[in-house]
Amino acid sequence: MFIEKKLKPSAQKNSIVQNPEKSWAAFWKNQAHSFDEVMKVSTSYFARRFIEKFKISPTDELFDYGCGPGFLADSLATYNIKITGADINPSFVEQCKKNHPQANTFLITVDPNANQGILNDKLKGKKFDFIVLLSISQYLESVHALENIIGLLKPYLSERGKIIIADVVDPSTSSLRDLIGIKFQCIRSGKTIAFVRFFFYLLFSNYRRLSLKVQLLHISEENMKGIARNTLLRCEKVNKLTVHPTRTNYVFTR
């Protein structure tokens, strides 16, 4: 079981990493397009499974929290689903706005207190049928940080809405098996060269150097159930939502 490090009250309140220049938040805030091709493949896979599992319709409203360059919006474009997006990376937000000018896409921060004001201003009490956090949780500082985000997003969830936390790294996650999963999906999608570039990037990039210093956050099923209790939500584990076979996925509902 993952055991969360106890944070000082100020850190718990803000959920900001103590060394921001050496954090995953800083990495993704300044990330350009190193992962684009493989991210497109993995996001497309998630989109197909998402539609199949939850029977998505054009009337649904979706909030992609941590939308990146907008690959989920790209994958769902033919379904005419209304998508709202938010991300900490300014260049990603600009790319989303360019590719999906009709969508409401805006910049957020790593500070939940600041984000509360941003969401109040940008969403104006809007309710969503689906709020998606895809491949976000492993880059947070603590389980408490994820709980803060869930609490922040809960008021924007419709009565029958779902918060989907997908691609969660847990204590049983196998990096090797997950890499193989991405490899086969890239081959099926005709993106073998993209996978090779991605593999060498993982080995020799700043992503690799940072991963040796700051481990990805492992979140167990017990952690997720604890978050659900603390936020007064129900939690259900869902299988096979993402291309990573050993990562887990959860759905939070009222």
Rosetta silent file (secondary structure, phi, psi, omega in degrees, C-alpha in Angstrom):
SEQUENCE: MFIEKKLKPSAQKNSIVQNPEKSWAAFWKNQAHSFDEVMKVSTSYFARRFIEKFKISPTDELFDYGCGPGFLADSLATYNIKITGADINPSFVEQCKKNHPQANTFLITVDPNANQGILNDKLKGKKFDFIVLLSISQYLESVHALENIIGLLKPYLSERGKIIIADVVDPSTSSLRDLIGIKFQCIRSGKTIAFVRFFFYLLFSNYRRLSLKVQLLHISEENMKGIARNTLLRCEKVNKLTVHPTRTNYVFTR
SCORE:     score description
SCORE:     0.000 S_00000001
   1 L     0.000  139.106  176.092    0.000    0.000    0.000 S_00000001
   2 L   -71.235  131.357  177.362    1.177    3.487   -0.778 S_00000001
   3 L  -109.843  116.221 -176.785    1.830    5.436    2.416 S_00000001
   4 L   -73.440  135.693  174.886    1.429    9.154    1.976 S_00000001
   5 L   -70.108  136.950 -179.667    4.064   11.389    3.475 S_00000001
   6 L   -74.009  126.874 -177.431    2.605   13.689    6.083 S_00000001
   7 L   -99.171  154.951  173.365    2.669   17.277    4.872 S_00000001
   8 L   -67.113  153.725 -177.964    2.918   20.439    6.851 S_00000001
   9 H   -51.578  -41.655 -178.916   -0.398   22.315    7.159 S_00000001
  10 H   -65.410  -36.086  178.965    0.657   24.970    4.655 S_00000001
  11 H   -70.908  -38.598  178.279    1.619   22.306    2.133 S_00000001
  12 H   -64.031  -36.864 -177.827   -1.657   20.449    2.706 S_00000001
  13 H   -67.173  -42.297 -173.199   -3.602   23.620    2.161 S_00000001
  14 H  -100.514  -21.317 -178.683   -2.016   24.542   -1.128 S_00000001
  15 L    54.628   39.016  178.076   -0.805   21.168   -2.466 S_00000001
  16 L  -105.678  137.920 -178.603    2.172   22.868   -4.091 S_00000001
  17 L   -64.852  149.635 -176.335    5.457   21.005   -4.358 S_00000001
  18 L   -72.135  -31.030  178.341    8.229   22.214   -2.076 S_00000001
  19 L  -120.107   79.790 -172.033   10.766   22.436   -4.928 S_00000001
  20 H   -59.649  -28.592 -178.728    8.694   23.623   -7.899 S_00000001
  21 H   -74.162  -14.179  178.938   11.644   23.856  -10.254 S_00000001
  22 H  -121.519   45.986 -175.631   12.274   20.113   -9.758 S_00000001
  23 L  -126.051  162.867  174.897    8.685   18.918   -9.919 S_00000001
  24 H   -67.296  -33.055  178.007    6.380   17.164  -12.347 S_00000001
  25 H   -60.347  -44.599  178.748    4.168   20.252  -12.298 S_00000001
  26 H   -65.168  -38.845  179.015    7.060   22.369  -13.573 S_00000001
  27 H   -59.426  -50.412 -176.087    7.895   19.732  -16.187 S_00000001
  28 H   -74.394  -27.450  177.985    4.393   19.662  -17.650 S_00000001
  29 H   -64.823  -30.664 -176.479    3.937   23.420  -17.375 S_00000001
  30 L  -110.086    5.321 -178.082    6.898   23.888  -19.725 S_00000001
  31 L   -67.334  141.009  178.928    6.561   20.744  -21.825 S_00000001
  32 L   -98.215 -102.459 -174.368    6.432   21.295  -25.586 S_00000001
  33 L  -134.014   29.148 -175.889    5.590   18.433  -27.932 S_00000001
  34 L   -63.837  -31.121 -174.079    7.947   15.598  -26.978 S_00000001
  35 L  -103.206    3.431 -166.560    5.123   13.160  -26.262 S_00000001
  36 H   -51.541  -54.306 -172.976    2.649   14.255  -28.931 S_00000001
  37 H   -62.635  -44.921 -179.584    2.537   11.238  -31.253 S_00000001
  38 H   -72.068  -35.559  176.217    2.349    8.630  -28.489 S_00000001
  39 H   -62.612  -37.740  177.583   -0.054   10.791  -26.468 S_00000001
  40 H   -62.251  -43.461  179.851   -2.348   10.925  -29.489 S_00000001
  41 H   -63.671  -48.576 -177.107   -2.336    7.137  -29.753 S_00000001
  42 H   -68.342  -36.308  179.012   -2.984    6.561  -26.050 S_00000001
  43 H   -70.384  -37.882  176.511   -5.653    9.275  -25.859 S_00000001
  44 H   -61.428  -40.275  177.138   -7.419    7.905  -28.928 S_00000001
  45 H   -61.713  -47.507  178.578   -7.490    4.487  -27.257 S_00000001
  46 H   -59.478  -43.730 -177.963   -8.981    6.010  -24.098 S_00000001
  47 H   -58.710  -42.866  178.879  -11.590    7.916  -26.132 S_00000001
  48 H   -63.777  -45.554 -179.758  -12.818    4.707  -27.792 S_00000001
  49 H   -67.657  -37.078  178.348  -13.049    2.854  -24.494 S_00000001
  50 H   -60.804  -46.737  179.793  -14.656    5.893  -22.833 S_00000001
  51 H   -64.558  -43.540 -179.693  -17.402    6.057  -25.469 S_00000001
  52 H   -65.341  -44.622 -174.771  -18.049    2.316  -25.300 S_00000001
  53 H   -70.031  -41.908 -170.949  -18.100    2.130  -21.518 S_00000001
  54 H  -108.662    6.235  174.338  -20.230    5.179  -20.752 S_00000001
  55 L    52.302   56.708 -175.661  -22.447    5.350  -23.854 S_00000001
  56 L   -65.299  141.162  176.996  -21.549    8.965  -24.610 S_00000001
  57 L  -125.038  161.016 -178.710  -24.104   11.084  -26.500 S_00000001
  58 L   -62.235  -16.909 -179.963  -23.816   14.489  -28.268 S_00000001
  59 L   -83.551   -7.837 -177.460  -25.837   16.107  -25.488 S_00000001
  60 L   -73.472  145.205  175.163  -23.180   15.300  -22.887 S_00000001
  61 E  -108.017  130.473 -175.423  -21.002   18.039  -21.412 S_00000001
  62 E  -126.947  136.025  175.268  -17.380   17.078  -20.656 S_00000001
  63 E  -114.020  114.081  179.449  -14.670   18.870  -18.698 S_00000001
  64 E   -94.392   97.269 -175.536  -11.145   17.693  -19.544 S_00000001
  65 E   -89.716  109.858 -170.524   -9.149   18.765  -16.478 S_00000001
  66 L    90.637   50.526 -169.490   -5.488   18.650  -17.500 S_00000001
  67 L   -73.195  -13.572 -177.044   -6.392   18.637  -21.189 S_00000001
  68 L    59.837 -142.912 -178.597   -2.828   18.932  -22.513 S_00000001
  69 L   -77.145    2.499  177.792   -2.747   19.858  -26.218 S_00000001
  70 L    94.086   27.170 -176.905   -6.399   18.808  -26.602 S_00000001
  71 H   -68.451  -29.446  176.477   -5.996   15.272  -27.884 S_00000001
  72 H   -68.804  -41.999  175.756   -9.178   14.091  -26.144 S_00000001
  73 H   -60.979  -39.528  176.801  -11.118   16.890  -27.831 S_00000001
  74 H   -59.650  -46.156 -175.628   -9.529   15.817  -31.133 S_00000001
  75 H   -68.935  -28.407 -177.261  -10.597   12.202  -30.587 S_00000001
  76 H   -98.878    2.976 -173.713  -14.165   13.132  -29.647 S_00000001
  77 H   -57.311  -39.322 -177.094  -14.638   15.814  -32.329 S_00000001
  78 H   -71.633  -12.185 -179.598  -16.762   13.588  -34.590 S_00000001
  79 H   -93.797   -1.821  176.975  -19.187   12.926  -31.733 S_00000001
  80 L    56.732   32.630  177.702  -20.047   16.624  -31.357 S_00000001
  81 L   -80.921  137.172  179.467  -19.620   16.462  -27.591 S_00000001
  82 E   -77.818  116.909 -174.714  -19.312   19.838  -25.877 S_00000001
  83 E  -116.724  133.997  170.834  -15.867   19.916  -24.286 S_00000001
  84 E  -111.311  140.300 -178.166  -14.371   22.339  -21.791 S_00000001
  85 E  -131.434  150.681  176.248  -10.625   22.127  -21.153 S_00000001
  86 E  -146.232  142.164 -179.929   -8.125   23.402  -18.592 S_00000001
  87 E  -155.460  160.134  179.784   -4.362   22.958  -18.282 S_00000001
  88 L   -88.179   -8.796 -176.282   -1.324   24.463  -16.543 S_00000001
  89 L   -98.433  114.607 -177.335    0.681   24.700  -19.789 S_00000001
  90 H   -58.945  -38.799 -178.290    0.069   27.955  -21.724 S_00000001
  91 H   -69.024  -35.103  176.184    1.213   26.523  -25.070 S_00000001
  92 H   -64.368  -43.447  179.928   -1.130   23.534  -24.678 S_00000001
  93 H   -61.889  -41.727  178.972   -4.039   25.861  -23.927 S_00000001
  94 H   -64.782  -37.628  178.291   -3.247   27.942  -27.005 S_00000001
  95 H   -65.193  -41.077  178.061   -3.122   24.814  -29.158 S_00000001
  96 H   -61.797  -44.423 -179.499   -6.531   23.733  -27.833 S_00000001
  97 H   -63.202  -38.614 -179.745   -7.998   27.153  -28.570 S_00000001
  98 H   -67.159  -44.670 -176.259   -6.590   27.089  -32.089 S_00000001
  99 H   -80.894  -25.173 -177.824   -7.869   23.590  -32.906 S_00000001
 100 L  -135.537   68.919 -174.669  -11.185   23.923  -31.050 S_00000001
 101 L   -62.594  -22.396 -179.659  -12.144   27.599  -31.065 S_00000001
 102 L   -79.689  -14.423 -177.960  -15.723   26.793  -30.082 S_00000001
 103 L   -85.026  154.751  175.384  -14.605   25.123  -26.841 S_00000001
 104 E   -92.428  100.755 -178.795  -14.041   26.899  -23.542 S_00000001
 105 E  -121.158  133.165 -175.149  -10.360   26.259  -22.812 S_00000001
 106 E  -147.472  164.755 -176.744   -8.448   28.141  -20.155 S_00000001
 107 E   -89.010  136.765  173.822   -5.267   28.212  -18.086 S_00000001
 108 L  -121.796  179.650  179.927   -5.139   26.951  -14.493 S_00000001
 109 L  -121.338 -175.788  174.997   -2.355   26.745  -11.901 S_00000001
 110 L   -92.291    2.158 -178.430   -1.030   24.098   -9.502 S_00000001
 111 L  -100.661  111.577 -177.972   -2.585   25.991   -6.569 S_00000001
 112 H   -61.808  -28.848  178.002   -6.141   24.761   -5.763 S_00000001
 113 H   -66.333  -43.935  176.404   -6.935   28.014   -3.950 S_00000001
 114 H   -66.884  -38.896 -178.113   -6.170   30.022   -7.100 S_00000001
 115 H   -65.523  -29.970  178.318   -7.955   27.447   -9.257 S_00000001
 116 H   -60.598  -43.634  177.274  -11.135   27.806   -7.250 S_00000001
 117 H   -67.021  -39.044  179.267  -11.359   31.429   -8.329 S_00000001
 118 H   -63.788  -45.223  179.874  -10.453   30.558  -11.912 S_00000001
 119 H   -65.496  -40.126  177.409  -13.152   27.889  -12.139 S_00000001
 120 H   -58.496  -40.283 -177.146  -15.723   30.192  -10.581 S_00000001
 121 H   -75.623  -43.278 -173.641  -14.899   32.798  -13.206 S_00000001
 122 H   -83.171  -31.686 -174.993  -14.596   30.537  -16.260 S_00000001
 123 H   -99.518  -26.680  176.145  -17.337   27.999  -15.545 S_00000001
 124 L    50.228   47.765  175.443  -19.891   30.185  -13.752 S_00000001
 125 L    78.060   10.770 -179.102  -21.584   27.270  -12.012 S_00000001
 126 L   -61.054  146.326  178.548  -21.747   25.047  -15.111 S_00000001
 127 L  -112.251  141.297 -177.238  -22.505   21.357  -14.532 S_00000001
 128 E  -118.424  145.649  174.622  -20.814   18.510  -16.387 S_00000001
 129 E   -77.727  -31.225  178.681  -21.884   14.968  -17.191 S_00000001
 130 E  -140.132  131.904  170.511  -18.245   13.879  -17.233 S_00000001
 131 E  -119.029  119.329 -172.215  -15.138   15.362  -15.667 S_00000001
 132 E  -111.783  129.637  169.943  -12.030   13.553  -16.903 S_00000001
 133 E  -117.882   95.867 -175.504   -8.562   13.488  -15.348 S_00000001
 134 E  -101.076  119.274  178.340   -6.530   11.418  -17.804 S_00000001
 135 L    56.765   42.809 -179.025   -2.916   10.579  -16.865 S_00000001
 136 L  -110.731  -41.749 -168.169   -2.843   13.349  -14.262 S_00000001
 137 H   -60.294  -34.851 -175.864   -2.796   11.700  -10.841 S_00000001
 138 H   -68.811  -15.862 -178.967    0.698   10.176  -11.064 S_00000001
 139 H   -98.736    4.275  177.163    2.251   13.626  -11.457 S_00000001
 140 L   -81.896  163.838 -176.546    0.709   15.087   -8.311 S_00000001
 141 L   -77.917  -33.088 -174.378    2.706   15.561   -5.129 S_00000001
 142 L  -157.123  166.082  174.151    0.447   13.554   -2.816 S_00000001
 143 H   -60.602  -36.167  178.644   -2.844   11.718   -2.424 S_00000001
 144 H   -60.945  -35.488  178.431   -4.047   14.796   -0.558 S_00000001
 145 H   -63.480  -40.904  177.186   -3.423   16.880   -3.688 S_00000001
 146 H   -65.567  -40.843  177.831   -5.743   14.605   -5.684 S_00000001
 147 H   -60.424  -40.777  176.968   -8.359   14.843   -2.938 S_00000001
 148 H   -59.098  -42.094 -178.946   -8.135   18.643   -3.152 S_00000001
 149 H   -66.875  -43.612  178.721   -8.757   18.496   -6.897 S_00000001
 150 H   -60.368  -43.999  177.328  -11.741   16.162   -6.524 S_00000001
 151 H   -62.162  -36.470  178.973  -13.192   18.488   -3.900 S_00000001
 152 H   -66.810  -37.441 -174.459  -12.592   21.441   -6.202 S_00000001
 153 H   -86.874  -22.404 -175.581  -14.361   19.756   -9.127 S_00000001
 154 H   -52.144  -43.581 -178.783  -17.300   18.216   -7.251 S_00000001
 155 H   -61.933  -16.622 -178.310  -19.515   21.359   -7.377 S_00000001
 156 H   -98.177    8.437 -179.835  -19.344   21.240  -11.190 S_00000001
 157 E   -91.744  129.281  177.383  -20.595   17.662  -11.397 S_00000001
 158 E   -66.513  168.886 -175.121  -24.175   17.155  -12.551 S_00000001
 159 E   -57.434  -37.957  179.146  -26.513   15.080  -10.387 S_00000001
 160 E  -108.337   17.688 -176.970  -25.790   11.918  -12.384 S_00000001
 161 E   -74.056  167.609 -177.693  -22.348   13.032  -13.506 S_00000001
 162 E  -132.760  134.075  169.380  -19.098   11.107  -13.244 S_00000001
 163 E   -99.191  120.556 -176.138  -15.557   12.128  -12.365 S_00000001
 164 E  -108.695  116.765  176.133  -13.199    9.742  -14.153 S_00000001
 165 E  -102.692  103.504 -171.303   -9.666    9.357  -12.814 S_00000001
 166 E  -111.994  149.270  176.083   -7.918    7.368  -15.530 S_00000001
 167 E    70.798   45.551 -177.653   -4.438    5.890  -15.910 S_00000001
 168 E   -83.378  128.916  174.325   -3.670    5.757  -12.187 S_00000001
 169 L   -83.568  126.819  178.993   -0.291    4.362  -11.146 S_00000001
 170 L  -126.259  179.162 -175.442   -0.663    2.073   -8.133 S_00000001
 171 L   -60.541  -20.427 -179.292    1.669   -0.210   -6.133 S_00000001
 172 L   -99.524    5.167 -179.470    1.181   -3.101   -8.580 S_00000001
 173 L   -65.191  136.474  177.855    1.828   -1.088  -11.739 S_00000001
 174 L  -112.061  113.566  179.710    4.496   -2.555  -14.032 S_00000001
 175 H   -61.177  -37.688 -178.950    6.364    0.002  -16.129 S_00000001
 176 H   -65.529  -47.963 -179.924    7.618   -2.734  -18.465 S_00000001
 177 H   -64.274  -36.470  178.376    4.165   -4.178  -19.149 S_00000001
 178 H   -67.702  -38.990  178.025    2.740   -0.702  -19.662 S_00000001
 179 H   -64.010  -39.328  177.720    5.523    0.157  -22.125 S_00000001
 180 H   -64.543  -38.457  177.518    4.755   -3.040  -24.043 S_00000001
 181 H   -60.843  -43.388  177.442    1.086   -2.050  -24.098 S_00000001
 182 H   -64.944  -41.193 -178.922    1.960    1.306  -25.650 S_00000001
 183 H   -57.486  -50.378 -177.335    4.294   -0.396  -28.122 S_00000001
 184 H   -66.384  -35.201  178.455    1.628   -2.741  -29.487 S_00000001
 185 H   -69.013  -37.021  176.596   -0.952    0.037  -29.714 S_00000001
 186 H   -65.125  -40.265  178.551    1.520    2.229  -31.630 S_00000001
 187 H   -63.083  -45.426  179.093    2.225   -0.657  -34.026 S_00000001
 188 H   -61.992  -30.952 -177.342   -1.512   -1.193  -34.590 S_00000001
 189 L   -91.349    4.050 -179.661   -1.907    2.534  -35.243 S_00000001
 190 L    72.747   28.081 -176.372    0.999    2.672  -37.699 S_00000001
 191 L  -117.707   38.940 -177.339    3.097    4.747  -35.277 S_00000001
 192 H   -61.443  -44.461 -179.650    6.099    2.439  -34.814 S_00000001
 193 H   -63.599  -38.516  177.894    8.651    5.179  -35.523 S_00000001
 194 H   -61.976  -38.536  178.289    6.857    7.466  -33.076 S_00000001
 195 H   -65.563  -41.181  179.803    7.157    4.768  -30.426 S_00000001
 196 H   -61.431  -44.487  177.978   10.899    4.390  -31.064 S_00000001
 197 H   -62.688  -41.691  178.633   11.396    8.141  -30.676 S_00000001
 198 H   -61.428  -42.966 -178.815    9.278    8.068  -27.530 S_00000001
 199 H   -62.220  -45.625  179.732   11.328    5.177  -26.092 S_00000001
 200 H   -70.109  -30.842  175.156   14.634    6.964  -26.609 S_00000001
 201 H   -63.099  -43.385  178.728   13.136   10.155  -25.198 S_00000001
 202 H   -60.821  -33.790 -177.109   12.236    8.278  -22.021 S_00000001
 203 H   -78.253  -35.871 -167.663   15.787    6.995  -21.731 S_00000001
 204 H  -122.195    6.944 -174.201   17.754   10.161  -22.406 S_00000001
 205 L   -98.309  179.896  174.622   15.529   13.182  -21.741 S_00000001
 206 H   -67.470  -21.829  173.794   14.849   15.466  -18.809 S_00000001
 207 H   -60.630  -47.192  179.076   11.791   13.290  -18.147 S_00000001
 208 H   -62.822  -45.457 -179.234   14.129   10.424  -17.317 S_00000001
 209 H   -63.015  -40.459  179.443   16.399   12.601  -15.186 S_00000001
 210 H   -69.033  -38.098 -178.446   13.463   13.976  -13.231 S_00000001
 211 H   -64.102  -24.902  177.007   11.926   10.518  -12.746 S_00000001
 212 H   -75.230  -21.076 -179.541   15.116    9.398  -10.999 S_00000001
 213 H  -100.487  -36.771 -176.756   14.687   12.212   -8.476 S_00000001
 214 L  -125.139  105.541 -178.447   10.915   12.464   -8.155 S_00000001
 215 L   -68.642  151.203  172.237    8.999    9.197   -8.336 S_00000001
 216 L   -63.855  147.052 -178.825    5.569    9.022   -9.877 S_00000001
 217 L   -75.249  124.772  175.134    2.821    9.070   -7.269 S_00000001
 218 L   -93.975  127.063 -179.138    1.409    5.630   -6.474 S_00000001
 219 L  -123.962  116.946 -177.263   -2.258    5.704   -5.455 S_00000001
 220 L   -84.056  168.875  176.087   -3.821    2.525   -4.109 S_00000001
 221 H   -62.572  -35.755  177.203   -7.461    1.474   -4.193 S_00000001
 222 H   -63.547  -39.547  175.711   -7.593    2.146   -0.434 S_00000001
 223 H   -59.454  -44.871 -178.737   -6.374    5.704   -1.096 S_00000001
 224 H   -64.288  -41.764  177.913   -9.140    6.181   -3.653 S_00000001
 225 H   -64.260  -35.578  177.049  -11.794    4.883   -1.308 S_00000001
 226 H   -65.468  -41.099  176.665  -10.494    7.272    1.341 S_00000001
 227 H   -61.751  -42.744  179.669  -10.799   10.199   -1.067 S_00000001
 228 H   -60.768  -43.645  179.252  -14.366    9.144   -1.870 S_00000001
 229 H   -62.751  -45.138 -175.881  -15.284    9.042    1.813 S_00000001
 230 H   -69.910  -25.524 -179.870  -13.723   12.426    2.514 S_00000001
 231 L  -102.511    5.485  178.745  -15.436   14.083   -0.459 S_00000001
 232 L    58.375   46.895  176.973  -18.780   12.313    0.131 S_00000001
 233 L  -126.204  162.453  173.015  -18.696   10.557   -3.213 S_00000001
 234 E   -92.884  150.300 -177.526  -18.975    6.945   -4.344 S_00000001
 235 E  -129.818  129.410  178.172  -15.956    5.258   -5.906 S_00000001
 236 E  -130.006  133.636  176.902  -15.930    2.407   -8.426 S_00000001
 237 E   -82.736  135.605 -177.910  -12.911    0.743   -9.991 S_00000001
 238 E  -125.848  134.804 -177.366  -13.109    0.346  -13.780 S_00000001
 239 L   -94.787  153.809  167.631  -10.926   -1.930  -15.904 S_00000001
 240 L    56.199   48.433  174.786   -9.322   -1.450  -19.314 S_00000001
 241 L   -94.703  -25.244 -176.412   -9.941    2.228  -19.924 S_00000001
 242 L  -124.644  169.400 -176.360   -6.405    3.100  -21.011 S_00000001
 243 L   -69.462  -18.452  179.800   -3.632    1.615  -23.108 S_00000001
 244 L   -83.119  109.996 -172.579   -1.578    0.861  -19.974 S_00000001
 245 L   -68.444  -22.284 -176.430   -2.666   -2.649  -18.896 S_00000001
 246 L  -105.732    4.858  175.123   -1.419   -2.458  -15.294 S_00000001
 247 L   -91.377  161.779 -174.543   -2.717    0.998  -14.404 S_00000001
 248 E  -114.809  165.180 -177.413   -6.085    1.492  -12.747 S_00000001
 249 E  -140.152  145.438 -176.981   -9.099    3.692  -13.339 S_00000001
 250 E  -137.022  147.906  176.437  -11.817    4.991  -11.034 S_00000001
 251 E  -120.351  124.890  177.142  -15.216    6.606  -11.397 S_00000001
 252 E  -105.048  131.895  178.650  -16.536    8.947   -8.700 S_00000001
 253 E  -135.321  164.391  178.180  -20.258    9.662   -8.521 S_00000001
 254 L   -70.909    0.000    0.000  -22.636   11.347   -6.095 S_00000001
